[in-house]
């Protein structure tokens, strides 16, 4: 199953909720969302002092799962910025093979 890392920035209101309810309550909610989509949350990390407020490590069946998460979360306004990257181990990268490409002459 592909693995992804997701970074997010909370809205002011979402930060209030995270402080009042605790970050572990947010982790529980996020885990439930991913599990409902057939994915798993490997880690939920808070990032104090950086450009992002939290980071998620997830195993997802495919890009459609990432789209479903975005469609569920974005309308709430709780996350005002996000960035998602599919990640690979070095061994997965090596096993991916390579294609044939002819660069344009230019």
N, C-alpha and C positions, 0 to 999 in steps of 0.2 A: 504494500500500500504506500503510495507517495507520502512523503513527509513535507510539511510546510512550516515556516515560521511567520507569524503574523505580529505586526507592531500596531499599536493603536494609541490614540490620544483622546482622553475623556473630555466631554463638555463640562462646564462648571457645575451643572446640576448632577451629572453623573459622578463627579468627584465628591459632591456632598453625600450622595448615596453610598459611595465606596467607603467614605470615612465613617458615616453613621452605622452602616451595616457591617462593615469590615470587608477587607479584600477577600477573605475566605468565602464569604457569602457570594461574591461575584464569581469566584472560581467555581463554586457549586452550580451556579446558573449557566455559566459558559460550558462546563462539562456536560450538563444535561442537554444543551442545544446540540453540541457535536454528537453526542451519543444518539440523539433522536434522528440524526441524519446518517447514521452508520459509520461515523468517524470516531476517533478517540483523542482526548486531550492528554498529551504527555506531560505538559508543564504549563503553569500559569505563573508568570513572574511580573512583579511590579518593578518599575524602572525609575526610582527617585533620582531627580537631578539631571535627567536627560531630555532629549527632544520628544521621546515617546513615553507614555505613562505605563504601558504594560506590553508584555510580549507573550505570545502563545506558541507552544510547540505542539503540532497536531499531526495525526495520521489521517489522511483523507482518501476516500475511494477514488476521487477524481475532481476535476475542475468544477463540475456541477455542484459539488458539495460546498466549495468555496463561494460560488455564486449564491447558493441558498442561504448561507450565513450572512452574506452581504445584504441580501433582500430582507432577511429577518431583522437585522440590527440597524441598518441605515435609516429606515423611517422613524426610529425612536429618537434620533438625534443624540443618543448617549455617546457615540463615538464620532468625533468631528474630523478625524484624519486617520488613515490606516495605510499600511503597506504590507503586502503578502508576497512571500518568495517561496518557491518550491526549492527544497534543498536535497542534496544527495551526499552519500558517503563517498569517499575516494574510490572505494571498490565499485560502487554503483556507477560512478562516472566512468571508470576504466572499462566496465562491461557494456557501456552504452554504444560502443562502436563509433564509427564515423562515416560520414557520407562523402560523396564526390562533389567537388565544387570547382568551377573554373572562374577565376576572378576576371572582371572585365579589363580589357586593355585600355589604359586611358590616359 
